[in-house]
């Protein structure tokens, strides 16, 4: 298939010099013509901190706009980090999908684009595809280690964990899991994705990068605990990479695995969810995880959804009402 992106420059222009030493606060400027600004732009904030030679860390949040631990940690880091503390380079983008972040939505209000399903993107596509293309062709190639923060947004709630994926290259996989351990979340996950096509994760991993992601809570907000985990974790990761001096602040972490699709439970009905298990609770195969009550009439028995394997409840549907097809629960297995 002909690759139409070859030789097509990105429309995104940075207002910083990625090769210059020092601290630079600027933007990725994406032209966006619209009704209220014919020659307007989307201005995505970023910070670059560079000091001599060394590895590059690419730190991102707001890949989905209703997930807040990453933006909290990264806006804070961008304000505090000074060049003298750095050996190498740190590229900080607190809100990758900036239109979604400003709207507080998972997808972009401009084009309904889900940035984390839009890679490798297109320089001539919709705005979300153009953002993905810039990360794919410009920022990812600069990076040695990548941290992309996630949480559950408005529709899921998670145990706070850092995660990496099982990879064909076992040396790369080992580097990713070592970085997850260094991050030091209360839980660490060997992650299984329902649908990995078009993900930022896959784009980074296919380039051979050390990639770490997180799920640090949910419900469309952050807590003092989850924001603290995010802030401590990024400092640990930069120390682990040798970009910041000092020892990793070692935290106890408990490892979980998602060995198969049996981890996931999906609703087959619309209705009102009654949780029977809370996050972190142990469950046995066959235990009832949740009931779905009909809201169309009284006197109807609820539908029960049961665990398909033994483990820990690692994620759950957040709002009280569910639709058919919604993910109700994720059960992960404990790693000895």
Backbone bond lengths (Angstrom), bond angles and torsions (degrees), N, CA, C in turn:
res aa  C-N    CA-C-N  psi(-1)  N-CA   C-N-CA  omega(-1)  CA-C   N-CA-C  phi
1 X - - - 1.466 - - 1.534 109.01 -
2 X 1.314 116.61 135.79 1.454 121.99 178.96 1.520 110.70 -68.85
3 X 1.332 116.66 129.05 1.465 121.56 178.26 1.524 108.44 -90.45
4 X 1.322 115.65 102.78 1.462 120.43 -175.44 1.521 112.77 -73.98
5 X 1.374 117.84 -9.61 1.464 118.88 179.12 1.517 112.11 -80.84
6 X 1.343 117.13 -16.44 1.459 119.21 -177.65 1.531 110.14 -60.56
7 X 1.318 115.51 123.61 1.460 120.34 179.36 1.509 114.20 80.40
8 X 1.348 118.16 -2.58 1.460 120.76 178.44 1.518 108.98 -91.28
9 X 1.317 118.61 114.26 1.464 119.47 -178.63 1.518 111.32 -69.24
10 X 1.331 115.10 150.31 1.463 119.24 174.66 1.517 109.85 -70.82
11 X 1.344 117.26 140.52 1.459 119.44 174.12 1.523 112.81 -74.28
12 X 1.348 117.54 -12.56 1.460 121.47 -178.82 1.527 109.26 -76.99
13 X 1.328 115.93 132.11 1.461 121.24 178.42 1.525 109.39 -121.78
14 X 1.344 117.55 124.73 1.464 119.72 174.91 1.517 110.66 -79.86
15 X 1.321 116.71 147.12 1.468 121.12 175.30 1.525 110.70 -97.11
16 X 1.338 117.18 11.32 1.463 122.45 178.76 1.523 108.91 -122.46
17 X 1.328 115.37 164.07 1.459 123.05 175.22 1.523 107.34 -106.22
18 X 1.326 116.86 111.15 1.461 120.41 -176.09 1.526 112.85 -67.09
19 X 1.315 118.19 -15.17 1.461 121.27 -177.71 1.528 113.06 -98.98
20 X 1.318 118.26 -4.96 1.469 121.06 -176.31 1.522 110.54 -86.36
21 X 1.346 116.18 137.55 1.454 120.23 174.51 1.523 110.69 -71.23
22 X 1.324 115.48 155.78 1.457 121.26 178.45 1.516 111.57 109.47
23 X 1.336 115.02 -169.40 1.459 122.50 179.40 1.516 108.52 -108.27
24 X 1.313 116.81 127.42 1.460 121.76 177.34 1.527 108.95 -128.38
25 X 1.314 115.93 127.11 1.464 122.25 172.97 1.525 107.14 -108.21
26 X 1.307 116.98 125.42 1.460 118.93 -177.23 1.514 111.20 -158.27
27 X 1.328 114.72 -147.22 1.466 120.61 -173.22 1.522 110.63 -144.61
28 X 1.317 115.25 156.71 1.454 123.11 159.25 1.530 105.42 -98.70
29 X 1.318 115.95 114.02 1.468 119.89 -175.45 1.522 109.80 -97.40
30 X 1.337 115.20 116.19 1.457 122.19 178.95 1.521 108.89 -108.45
31 X 1.327 119.11 112.99 1.466 119.79 176.94 1.516 111.19 -58.10
32 X 1.333 115.07 134.73 1.460 120.04 -179.56 1.518 108.51 -148.96
33 X 1.333 115.81 101.73 1.461 121.98 -179.96 1.519 109.20 -81.10
34 X 1.322 116.29 128.00 1.464 120.86 -176.26 1.522 109.36 -147.08
35 X 1.322 116.23 176.03 1.457 120.86 -173.94 1.520 112.59 -59.36
36 X 1.345 117.36 -39.38 1.461 118.86 -175.08 1.526 113.39 -94.52
37 X 1.357 117.55 2.96 1.465 120.12 178.83 1.522 108.43 -162.80
38 X 1.333 115.40 92.94 1.463 120.39 -173.12 1.518 112.45 -59.83
39 X 1.350 116.44 -37.17 1.458 120.76 177.16 1.527 110.11 -112.95
40 X 1.318 115.76 43.31 1.453 121.24 -175.63 1.523 113.00 -81.19
41 X 1.321 115.38 177.05 1.456 122.32 -179.33 1.521 109.84 -146.51
42 X 1.321 115.33 152.56 1.461 122.49 164.01 1.522 106.70 -92.18
43 X 1.330 117.05 124.30 1.461 122.36 -176.69 1.527 108.62 -108.09
44 X 1.338 116.33 103.29 1.465 122.80 -176.73 1.524 108.38 -92.98
45 X 1.345 118.88 114.54 1.464 120.30 -176.91 1.534 111.57 -65.67
46 X 1.327 115.52 142.99 1.462 120.33 172.47 1.509 109.77 -152.27
47 X 1.311 115.04 159.70 1.463 123.42 175.71 1.515 108.20 -131.24
48 X 1.323 115.90 139.68 1.460 122.17 173.40 1.514 107.62 -123.57
49 X 1.324 116.63 127.34 1.462 122.84 176.62 1.516 106.92 -122.95
50 X 1.338 116.29 119.22 1.465 120.80 -175.36 1.520 109.74 -133.42
51 X 1.325 114.03 141.31 1.468 120.22 176.65 1.520 108.69 -149.30
52 X 1.321 115.86 94.83 1.448 120.80 176.01 1.517 113.34 69.27
53 X 1.345 114.33 -157.28 1.455 121.08 -178.05 1.525 110.61 -86.97
54 X 1.309 115.93 154.22 1.451 121.11 179.11 1.503 110.56 151.30
55 X 1.321 116.89 178.99 1.470 120.32 -178.71 1.521 112.27 -68.73
56 X 1.332 115.15 160.30 1.463 122.32 177.20 1.518 109.65 -113.78
57 X 1.323 115.78 129.63 1.463 122.45 172.94 1.521 108.72 -106.56
58 X 1.333 116.55 130.50 1.463 123.31 172.93 1.515 107.11 -105.98
59 X 1.328 117.08 117.06 1.460 123.40 -174.29 1.521 108.71 -116.37
60 X 1.333 116.99 122.61 1.459 120.19 -173.28 1.523 111.42 -133.72
61 X 1.315 115.89 145.57 1.448 124.85 171.89 1.508 108.96 -136.34
62 X 1.327 116.71 176.72 1.452 120.30 175.64 1.507 114.23 63.44
63 X 1.338 117.90 22.17 1.459 120.50 171.66 1.524 108.82 -56.50
64 X 1.312 115.60 -39.20 1.469 123.38 165.38 1.520 107.31 -111.14
65 X 1.307 116.71 135.27 1.455 120.46 -166.53 1.514 116.15 -77.55
66 X 1.347 118.24 -8.34 1.466 120.30 -179.15 1.530 111.48 -108.97
67 X 1.339 116.77 26.86 1.462 122.54 -179.93 1.535 107.28 -122.82
68 X 1.327 117.77 121.63 1.463 119.62 -159.70 1.526 116.78 -114.74
69 X 1.330 119.17 -15.09 1.465 118.35 -179.29 1.529 111.68 -61.71
70 X 1.336 116.70 -41.17 1.452 120.29 179.29 1.519 113.32 -61.92
71 X 1.332 118.41 -53.09 1.468 118.55 176.50 1.522 113.37 -57.02
72 X 1.334 118.52 -39.44 1.467 119.96 178.38 1.524 110.13 -59.90
73 X 1.336 116.47 -50.83 1.464 120.44 -177.31 1.520 111.60 -64.41
74 X 1.331 117.76 -38.76 1.456 119.93 -172.70 1.521 113.21 -83.72
75 X 1.324 119.18 -35.51 1.467 118.44 171.55 1.535 109.87 -62.35
76 X 1.328 116.72 -37.55 1.464 120.42 177.54 1.522 111.26 -65.98
77 X 1.333 117.53 -46.42 1.466 120.58 179.76 1.522 111.35 -63.10
78 X 1.333 117.46 -41.68 1.463 120.63 -179.70 1.526 111.56 -60.99
79 X 1.315 116.97 -33.41 1.464 121.08 179.17 1.525 112.19 -74.10
80 X 1.332 117.81 -32.55 1.461 121.21 -170.56 1.527 114.71 -98.47
81 X 1.321 117.82 -27.48 1.460 120.26 -170.51 1.531 110.49 -71.57
82 X 1.324 116.22 133.11 1.459 121.80 177.77 1.521 109.32 -117.81
83 X 1.344 115.59 154.06 1.457 120.27 -172.97 1.521 112.16 -62.82
84 X 1.331 117.23 -35.37 1.466 120.68 -176.63 1.525 112.06 -63.68
85 X 1.332 117.12 -19.88 1.466 120.50 178.74 1.523 113.08 -84.57
86 X 1.334 116.98 -10.04 1.459 122.19 -168.72 1.517 110.64 -106.93
87 X 1.328 115.31 138.74 1.466 121.94 167.81 1.521 106.81 -118.07
88 X 1.311 116.12 99.32 1.457 121.08 -174.04 1.516 110.32 117.48
89 X 1.316 116.82 -133.72 1.467 120.21 -173.43 1.520 110.25 -147.90
90 X 1.330 115.30 141.99 1.458 122.90 175.15 1.518 107.75 -125.77
91 X 1.328 116.50 123.42 1.466 122.85 176.49 1.524 106.73 -110.20
92 X 1.329 116.45 120.26 1.461 122.52 -172.84 1.523 109.07 -117.19
93 X 1.336 116.25 119.88 1.467 121.92 175.01 1.528 106.51 -124.81
94 X 1.332 118.15 93.91 1.471 119.91 -173.77 1.515 115.07 -65.63
95 X 1.346 117.45 -24.77 1.471 120.52 -176.07 1.524 108.66 -142.12
96 X 1.327 116.56 85.94 1.464 121.81 -176.43 1.524 111.40 -56.93
97 X 1.336 116.16 -54.46 1.465 120.24 179.36 1.523 106.87 -91.50
98 X 1.333 115.21 76.19 1.460 120.76 -170.50 1.530 113.03 -60.28
99 X 1.330 120.06 -39.74 1.470 118.16 176.96 1.535 112.07 -60.25
100 X 1.345 117.52 -40.76 1.466 120.24 178.14 1.523 110.74 -66.66
101 X 1.324 116.95 -40.26 1.463 121.15 179.37 1.524 110.98 -60.82
102 X 1.318 117.46 -45.02 1.472 120.21 -179.38 1.520 111.38 -67.51
103 X 1.327 117.00 -28.97 1.467 120.47 179.08 1.526 112.40 -86.81
104 X 1.340 117.93 -12.77 1.458 121.18 -176.62 1.516 113.24 67.75
105 X 1.346 115.69 35.02 1.463 121.30 -177.74 1.522 110.29 -124.08
106 X 1.309 116.11 156.38 1.461 120.72 179.45 1.527 110.77 -63.74
107 X 1.320 116.69 -43.23 1.456 121.89 -176.53 1.526 110.18 -110.33
108 X 1.320 115.28 165.99 1.459 120.72 -176.52 1.522 111.61 -70.81
109 X 1.340 117.62 133.33 1.465 119.35 174.83 1.524 112.51 -70.45
110 X 1.330 117.48 -13.88 1.461 121.16 -179.16 1.524 111.02 -74.33
111 X 1.339 115.72 -51.37 1.463 119.81 -172.76 1.525 113.13 -132.79
112 X 1.355 116.74 8.14 1.467 123.09 -177.25 1.527 111.89 62.23
113 X 1.328 116.73 21.19 1.448 120.76 -178.59 1.521 112.04 -75.16
114 X 1.336 116.36 132.36 1.454 123.41 171.25 1.528 106.09 -92.81
115 X 1.333 117.21 104.32 1.458 120.55 -173.83 1.521 111.28 -57.29
116 X 1.339 117.74 -36.24 1.456 120.08 -177.41 1.524 113.05 -81.33
117 X 1.320 117.67 12.29 1.460 122.64 168.00 1.529 110.65 -130.31
118 X 1.334 117.00 21.24 1.467 121.31 -172.11 1.519 114.26 -115.04
119 X 1.338 118.02 1.28 1.464 120.65 -178.21 1.530 110.40 -81.33
120 X 1.340 117.36 143.61 1.460 128.50 12.47 1.524 115.39 -83.95
121 X 1.309 117.28 0.52 1.462 120.18 178.91 1.516 112.31 79.94
122 X 1.345 114.21 179.29 1.466 120.91 178.59 1.526 108.73 -144.80
123 X 1.328 117.89 132.07 1.466 119.26 179.36 1.517 113.31 -69.21
124 X 1.328 117.06 -16.10 1.469 121.69 -179.14 1.523 111.17 -113.08
125 X 1.339 117.83 14.65 1.443 121.53 -176.72 1.514 113.24 -91.71
126 X 1.334 115.44 -155.52 1.448 121.63 175.69 1.539 109.72 -72.84
127 X 1.342 118.71 165.37 1.471 119.78 -175.84 1.524 113.90 -53.53
128 X 1.336 118.63 -41.49 1.462 119.58 179.71 1.520 110.98 -64.01
129 X 1.321 118.05 -39.54 1.466 121.30 177.41 1.523 111.35 -65.56
130 X 1.326 117.28 -33.70 1.464 120.50 178.41 1.528 111.06 -68.76
131 X 1.331 116.77 -37.91 1.466 119.82 176.01 1.524 109.52 -63.82
132 X 1.334 117.05 -46.73 1.467 120.72 179.16 1.521 110.83 -58.70
133 X 1.306 117.38 -43.89 1.462 121.38 -179.98 1.530 111.46 -60.05
134 X 1.330 117.56 -39.58 1.466 119.67 -179.45 1.528 110.75 -66.34
135 X 1.318 116.50 -42.34 1.465 118.75 176.31 1.528 110.53 -64.86
136 X 1.327 117.00 -41.55 1.467 121.54 -177.97 1.528 111.48 -63.09
137 X 1.314 117.48 -46.79 1.467 120.24 -170.25 1.524 114.39 -98.21
138 X 1.345 117.72 -16.55 1.460 119.27 -176.29 1.531 112.55 -117.69
139 X 1.335 118.11 -53.61 1.467 119.51 -172.34 1.523 113.06 -81.38
140 X 1.319 118.37 -45.31 1.465 119.26 -179.64 1.529 112.75 -59.16
141 X 1.326 119.59 -41.51 1.465 118.16 178.78 1.533 113.86 -62.08
142 X 1.331 117.93 -21.73 1.462 120.93 178.52 1.527 112.43 -78.02
143 X 1.330 117.16 -19.90 1.463 121.78 -166.04 1.521 112.44 -92.40
144 X 1.334 115.32 147.60 1.456 122.62 167.93 1.523 110.97 -101.34
145 X 1.326 116.28 -37.82 1.457 122.04 -179.96 1.522 108.32 -132.65
146 X 1.326 116.75 138.94 1.471 122.67 -174.54 1.521 108.39 -128.08
147 X 1.317 115.67 130.82 1.467 122.70 173.10 1.519 107.79 -120.57
148 X 1.325 116.75 119.36 1.463 122.26 178.44 1.518 108.12 -119.83
149 X 1.337 116.46 109.34 1.463 121.62 -177.73 1.521 112.00 -75.91
150 X 1.334 115.25 137.49 1.462 121.60 169.97 1.523 109.10 -138.77
151 X 1.324 114.92 160.44 1.466 123.45 166.34 1.528 106.24 -146.46
152 X 1.316 117.22 -168.98 1.451 119.08 -171.24 1.517 116.46 -80.01
153 X 1.340 116.99 -7.85 1.449 117.60 -175.87 1.520 111.75 62.50
154 X 1.310 115.50 -155.21 1.460 120.15 -174.17 1.524 113.88 -80.43
155 X 1.346 118.05 -9.87 1.466 118.94 -171.18 1.519 114.48 -118.74
156 X 1.336 118.75 -4.31 1.454 122.02 179.05 1.516 109.91 -138.14
157 X 1.327 115.53 158.27 1.458 122.12 173.24 1.526 107.48 -135.43
158 X 1.339 116.76 135.56 1.453 122.29 -174.00 1.524 111.16 -123.72
159 X 1.335 115.50 152.18 1.453 118.61 157.47 1.528 107.74 -58.76
160 X 1.330 119.28 143.57 1.470 119.17 -179.46 1.527 111.18 -73.82
161 X 1.350 115.99 108.99 1.458 119.34 179.98 1.522 111.54 -137.40
162 X 1.338 114.21 152.78 1.457 122.62 164.60 1.513 107.36 -99.37
163 X 1.339 116.67 156.03 1.463 118.92 -170.57 1.520 111.34 -150.79
164 X 1.318 113.72 155.80 1.457 123.03 167.06 1.527 107.05 -142.19
165 X 1.329 115.62 172.02 1.457 121.12 -173.98 1.531 111.12 -108.51
166 X 1.313 115.17 154.36 1.457 120.31 168.54 1.533 107.72 -68.03
167 X 1.344 116.99 128.99 1.461 121.26 -173.75 1.524 110.63 -125.67
168 X 1.327 117.74 153.41 1.470 120.54 176.68 1.528 112.48 -62.64
169 X 1.334 116.69 -38.68 1.458 122.05 178.72 1.528 108.03 -83.53
170 X 1.329 116.74 106.82 1.454 120.01 -173.28 1.526 112.50 -72.68
171 X 1.316 118.33 -25.04 1.469 119.73 174.59 1.534 110.05 -68.78
172 X 1.324 116.47 -43.11 1.461 120.45 176.03 1.517 110.29 -64.37
173 X 1.326 117.22 -43.26 1.461 121.16 178.57 1.524 111.14 -58.42
174 X 1.344 116.78 -44.56 1.464 120.59 179.97 1.523 110.96 -62.75
175 X 1.330 117.50 -39.10 1.462 120.78 177.85 1.525 110.87 -64.35
176 X 1.328 116.59 -39.19 1.463 120.34 179.26 1.526 111.04 -65.99
177 X 1.333 117.28 -44.76 1.457 119.79 -178.91 1.529 111.77 -69.61
178 X 1.341 117.59 -31.87 1.465 119.70 174.42 1.524 110.45 -64.77
179 X 1.332 117.09 -38.17 1.461 120.79 177.48 1.527 111.27 -67.78
180 X 1.331 116.94 -37.44 1.464 120.66 175.59 1.525 110.07 -60.64
181 X 1.324 116.89 -45.42 1.465 120.35 178.47 1.516 111.02 -59.93
182 X 1.327 116.46 -42.39 1.463 120.13 -179.57 1.525 111.65 -64.57
183 X 1.326 117.75 -36.40 1.468 120.92 178.48 1.526 110.06 -53.69
184 X 1.315 116.70 -42.57 1.465 120.59 170.93 1.510 115.51 78.36
185 X 1.339 117.73 37.09 1.468 119.77 172.00 1.526 109.37 -71.27
186 X 1.326 118.06 159.70 1.470 119.23 178.63 1.524 113.33 -58.10
187 X 1.341 115.92 -29.46 1.459 121.60 178.27 1.529 107.87 -128.47
188 X 1.326 116.57 148.27 1.463 123.00 175.19 1.521 108.07 -128.08
189 X 1.324 116.39 138.68 1.461 120.89 -168.69 1.523 111.85 -125.70
190 X 1.340 115.25 135.59 1.457 121.78 163.91 1.524 105.89 -87.49
191 X 1.331 115.74 103.30 1.464 121.80 -161.28 1.525 112.47 -86.64
192 X 1.314 115.35 137.68 1.455 123.34 169.90 1.523 107.95 -115.18
193 X 1.322 116.78 127.33 1.459 121.34 179.31 1.517 110.80 -95.99
194 X 1.332 116.59 141.35 1.464 120.44 174.01 1.519 109.85 -66.75
195 X 1.341 116.65 -40.62 1.462 122.28 -176.28 1.524 107.35 -148.72
196 X 1.330 117.01 105.63 1.463 120.60 -175.66 1.530 113.17 -96.26
197 X 1.323 117.49 -1.06 1.466 120.28 -177.86 1.524 109.71 -66.69
198 X 1.313 116.33 127.49 1.457 121.25 176.05 1.508 115.12 82.59
199 X 1.347 117.94 9.10 1.457 119.92 -176.60 1.533 111.62 -83.32
200 X 1.326 115.18 147.88 1.459 122.66 171.87 1.528 109.89 -57.34
201 X 1.346 115.90 -39.89 1.462 121.39 177.86 1.528 110.57 -52.74
202 X 1.330 115.39 -52.56 1.463 120.36 -176.68 1.521 111.24 -63.46
203 X 1.329 116.97 -39.72 1.463 120.40 179.05 1.525 110.83 -60.55
204 X 1.338 117.08 -44.52 1.463 120.75 -179.97 1.522 111.18 -67.63
205 X 1.321 116.54 -44.30 1.471 120.29 -177.36 1.517 111.68 -65.97
206 X 1.324 117.65 -36.92 1.459 120.78 179.49 1.523 111.93 -67.10
207 X 1.341 117.24 -21.71 1.461 121.45 174.35 1.526 112.55 -86.86
208 X 1.333 116.98 0.47 1.454 120.42 179.29 1.509 114.95 83.08
209 X 1.313 117.68 16.21 1.460 121.12 -177.91 1.530 111.08 -78.21
210 X 1.322 115.79 152.28 1.459 121.20 166.71 1.513 107.34 -77.12
211 X 1.329 116.41 115.78 1.471 120.65 -171.60 1.520 110.09 -123.18
212 X 1.344 114.91 132.41 1.461 122.77 176.95 1.522 107.86 -128.03
213 X 1.318 116.09 136.57 1.453 120.90 172.59 1.523 108.61 -125.43
214 X 1.316 116.80 176.36 1.458 121.08 179.91 1.525 109.79 -142.33
215 X 1.299 114.67 161.64 1.469 123.76 161.24 1.526 104.53 -136.58
216 X 1.318 117.37 106.42 1.471 120.65 -166.16 1.523 114.14 -112.30
217 X 1.311 118.03 20.14 1.465 120.18 -179.23 1.507 109.14 142.08
218 X 1.320 117.03 -139.85 1.456 119.05 179.01 1.509 112.69 161.42
219 X 1.318 114.98 -157.94 1.448 120.92 -177.92 1.510 114.00 77.03
220 X 1.347 116.98 13.92 1.456 119.90 178.53 1.510 114.38 72.76
221 X 1.348 117.15 25.31 1.457 120.69 177.20 1.525 107.96 -154.77
222 X 1.323 116.17 178.50 1.460 122.13 173.25 1.515 108.41 -123.24
223 X 1.325 116.29 162.52 1.453 121.72 174.59 1.521 108.70 -119.59
224 X 1.330 115.81 168.33 1.459 119.25 176.61 1.525 110.16 -58.24
225 X 1.339 116.51 -39.69 1.461 119.68 -178.84 1.516 111.53 -65.97
226 X 1.344 117.29 -49.41 1.463 118.63 -175.28 1.526 111.74 -70.18
227 X 1.332 118.57 -36.00 1.459 120.32 175.50 1.524 110.39 -63.66
228 X 1.335 116.99 -38.89 1.458 120.51 177.86 1.514 112.20 -64.53
229 X 1.335 117.31 -40.15 1.463 121.22 176.29 1.524 109.96 -60.58
230 X 1.324 116.99 -43.21 1.461 121.36 -179.18 1.523 111.76 -63.75
231 X 1.322 117.60 -42.95 1.463 121.18 -177.97 1.524 112.00 -70.04
232 X 1.321 116.30 -43.81 1.466 119.14 178.19 1.527 110.50 -66.41
233 X 1.335 116.97 -38.11 1.454 120.93 -176.28 1.512 113.52 -64.42
234 X 1.329 117.66 -40.95 1.469 118.57 -178.45 1.524 110.48 -69.22
235 X 1.322 117.96 -36.58 1.463 119.64 176.06 1.528 110.53 -63.62
236 X 1.333 116.28 -42.27 1.463 120.06 177.02 1.526 111.55 -60.12
237 X 1.327 116.46 -43.39 1.460 120.51 -177.69 1.531 110.93 -63.85
238 X 1.322 116.94 -40.65 1.465 120.22 179.14 1.528 111.07 -67.57
239 X 1.323 117.38 -35.02 1.469 119.54 174.34 1.527 110.21 -67.39
240 X 1.309 116.41 -42.69 1.467 121.34 178.80 1.524 111.04 -58.31
241 X 1.331 117.00 -38.01 1.464 121.86 -178.90 1.518 113.06 -79.38
242 X 1.336 117.82 -7.61 1.451 121.16 -177.88 1.510 114.15 81.78
243 X 1.318 116.93 10.96 1.472 120.85 -179.71 1.519 110.44 -84.70
244 X 1.323 117.51 -36.01 1.454 122.20 171.24 1.528 108.84 -107.83
245 X 1.327 115.96 145.17 1.459 121.04 178.62 1.528 109.98 -76.64
246 X 1.308 115.44 160.96 1.451 120.46 174.94 1.511 112.74 102.08
247 X 1.309 114.14 166.96 1.462 121.02 -178.00 1.518 110.88 -84.39
248 X 1.313 115.24 150.37 1.465 121.50 173.38 1.526 109.23 -62.75
249 X 1.340 115.40 135.38 1.463 121.57 175.36 1.524 107.58 -76.24
250 X 1.322 115.69 91.36 1.459 121.08 -171.14 1.526 110.23 -64.52
251 X 1.334 115.40 127.94 1.452 122.46 177.70 1.520 108.69 -124.04
252 X 1.324 116.23 144.47 1.454 119.28 175.57 1.519 109.67 -67.19
253 X 1.322 115.96 131.13 1.463 120.86 176.27 1.517 108.62 -131.19
254 X 1.308 116.73 143.80 1.459 122.97 179.57 1.525 108.23 -111.30
255 X 1.339 115.73 126.98 1.453 120.85 -173.09 1.521 111.68 -87.38
256 X 1.334 113.65 138.59 1.458 122.66 176.37 1.527 108.99 -126.13
257 X 1.328 115.04 158.11 1.458 121.38 179.15 1.527 108.14 -130.93
258 X 1.319 114.97 150.52 1.471 121.47 172.67 1.526 106.58 -118.59
259 X 1.330 117.70 85.43 1.457 120.44 -167.29 1.521 115.55 -74.95
260 X 1.325 118.36 -20.64 1.467 119.54 -175.98 1.515 109.80 -162.62
261 X 1.332 114.68 175.89 1.465 120.29 178.72 1.523 111.91 -67.41
262 X 1.345 117.52 -11.77 1.460 119.68 175.78 1.530 112.07 -65.07
263 X 1.311 117.20 -13.54 1.471 120.37 176.95 1.530 111.41 -65.01
264 X 1.332 117.03 -26.71 1.455 121.76 -170.51 1.526 111.34 -98.76
265 X 1.330 115.82 139.13 1.457 122.34 173.44 1.517 108.52 -123.28
266 X 1.327 116.85 125.48 1.460 122.59 -177.48 1.529 109.61 -115.65
267 X 1.324 114.48 142.24 1.453 118.95 177.48 1.519 110.89 -72.60
268 X 1.318 115.41 145.40 1.463 121.25 173.05 1.528 111.21 -113.43
269 X 1.344 115.42 13.18 1.466 120.84 -177.45 1.527 109.67 -143.88
270 X 1.327 115.48 152.97 1.454 121.16 164.74 1.530 107.90 -83.01
271 X 1.332 116.51 150.89 1.454 117.87 174.67 1.507 113.36 157.47
272 X 1.315 115.01 -160.40 1.459 124.66 -177.45 1.524 108.41 -104.27
273 X 1.342 116.43 125.75 1.455 120.07 -176.88 1.531 110.20 -88.94
274 X 1.319 115.09 134.31 1.456 122.56 171.66 1.530 107.44 -115.07
275 X 1.328 119.05 104.79 1.467 119.46 179.35 1.523 110.19 -69.33
276 X 1.301 116.20 140.14 1.463 122.51 175.57 1.532 111.52 -109.75
277 X 1.338 116.13 -9.76 1.456 122.30 -178.09 1.522 107.92 -138.43
278 X 1.322 116.87 141.22 1.459 121.73 178.11 1.529 111.09 -101.66
279 X 1.324 116.28 160.05 1.462 121.37 178.68 1.527 110.30 -53.78
280 X 1.330 115.05 135.15 1.457 120.76 179.24 1.512 114.30 88.91
281 X 1.335 117.97 -11.84 1.456 120.85 178.89 1.530 110.57 -72.73
282 X 1.318 116.07 144.15 1.453 120.81 173.19 1.533 110.01 -80.79
283 X 1.321 114.92 141.78 1.461 120.42 177.98 1.520 108.88 -131.53
284 X 1.328 115.05 156.77 1.455 122.10 174.57 1.528 108.62 -111.74
285 X 1.322 115.43 151.97 1.456 119.60 175.82 1.527 109.69 -51.74
286 X 1.324 116.18 129.05 1.458 121.83 -179.11 1.507 114.66 96.61
287 X 1.345 117.64 -14.22 1.463 119.32 176.73 1.527 110.26 -64.56
288 X 1.334 116.03 144.65 1.460 120.37 176.86 1.523 109.13 -76.81
289 X 1.317 116.14 121.17 1.462 122.10 178.88 1.524 111.73 -85.96
290 X 1.327 116.05 -37.84 1.465 120.38 -176.49 1.519 109.67 -162.49
291 X 1.309 114.92 155.92 1.460 121.75 170.77 1.528 108.39 -114.82
292 X 1.324 115.95 145.02 1.455 121.59 174.17 1.527 107.84 -113.05
293 X 1.326 115.08 117.41 1.464 121.36 180.00 1.524 110.10 -94.38
294 X 1.325 115.60 135.39 1.451 119.99 172.67 1.528 109.20 -65.05
295 X 1.327 117.08 139.01 1.466 120.98 177.40 1.528 111.01 -111.31
296 X 1.323 116.21 9.10 1.461 120.20 -177.57 1.520 112.08 -89.54
297 X 1.361 116.84 -24.42 1.459 120.06 177.80 1.517 108.68 -161.42
298 X 1.302 116.94 158.38 1.459 122.12 175.35 1.529 110.30 -82.77
299 X 1.346 115.31 166.26 1.452 120.39 174.34 1.510 114.36 81.89
300 X 1.343 118.02 7.92 1.463 121.63 -179.26 1.523 109.41 -101.30
301 X 1.317 117.02 130.87 1.463 120.59 -179.97 1.522 110.36 -68.04
302 X 1.339 117.78 140.24 1.461 120.06 178.23 1.524 111.52 -71.63
303 X 1.331 115.48 158.85 1.459 122.13 174.55 1.520 109.21 -94.64
304 X 1.321 116.95 131.58 1.462 121.30 -178.86 1.528 110.54 -99.56
305 X 1.329 114.84 141.99 1.456 121.57 176.82 1.520 108.42 -121.26
306 X 1.349 115.46 126.80 1.449 121.53 -169.75 1.527 112.04 -112.81
307 X 1.329 115.14 152.72 1.460 121.60 176.83 1.521 110.19 -66.54
308 X 1.325 116.17 138.86 1.457 121.42 178.98 1.521 112.32 -93.42
309 X 1.335 117.81 -7.25 1.451 121.62 -179.95 1.527 109.60 -156.75
310 X 1.326 116.10 163.78 1.463 121.07 175.19 1.523 109.66 -74.26
311 X 1.337 116.83 147.28 1.454 118.65 175.21 1.512 113.11 165.27
312 X 1.330 114.52 -151.55 1.463 124.79 -177.96 1.526 108.27 -118.90
313 X 1.335 117.93 136.70 1.465 119.21 173.97 1.521 108.49 -72.03
314 X 1.343 116.02 110.62 1.462 121.99 -174.48 1.521 112.78 -99.53
315 X 1.326 117.65 -21.00 1.461 120.85 -179.50 1.514 109.07 -155.76
316 X 1.349 114.95 154.55 1.459 119.95 179.87 1.519 109.53 -149.17
317 X 1.320 115.15 157.38 1.452 120.68 172.97 1.525 108.71 -63.68
318 X 1.326 117.00 140.66 1.461 117.66 -175.11 1.526 114.33 -95.65
319 X 1.333 121.48 -56.51 1.470 117.80 -176.93 1.524 111.65 -64.69
320 X 1.323 116.70 159.61 1.453 121.34 -176.96 1.509 114.38 -73.24
321 X 1.325 117.73 -25.05 1.456 121.47 178.33 1.518 109.69 -102.10
322 X 1.339 116.14 141.04 1.455 121.01 -179.21 1.516 109.73 -126.58
323 X 1.325 114.32 160.65 1.452 121.95 174.89 1.522 108.92 -119.65
324 X 1.306 116.07 156.26 1.449 120.58 176.20 1.525 109.41 -57.46
325 X 1.320 116.08 131.12 1.459 121.33 -178.02 1.510 114.14 100.29
326 X 1.357 117.66 -15.99 1.461 120.48 178.41 1.528 110.53 -67.46
327 X 1.328 115.45 144.80 1.464 120.48 172.81 1.526 108.36 -74.78
328 X 1.334 116.07 120.93 1.454 121.39 -179.73 1.523 112.48 -88.14
329 X 1.330 116.21 -38.66 1.458 119.36 -171.80 1.526 109.69 -160.77
330 X 1.339 114.21 153.21 1.470 121.86 172.72 1.529 106.72 -128.49
331 X 1.313 115.65 123.66 1.468 121.73 176.25 1.527 107.74 -107.42
332 X 1.323 116.75 122.45 1.453 122.31 177.22 1.522 109.38 -107.74
333 X 1.324 116.61 153.03 1.448 121.59 -179.82 1.519 109.79 -95.82
334 X 1.324 116.78 146.61 1.447 121.03 178.81 1.533 110.45 -80.67
335 X 1.332 114.91 137.55 1.462 121.25 178.47 1.528 107.45 -94.09
336 X 1.338 117.18 124.59 1.472 119.42 -178.07 1.532 111.75 -59.89
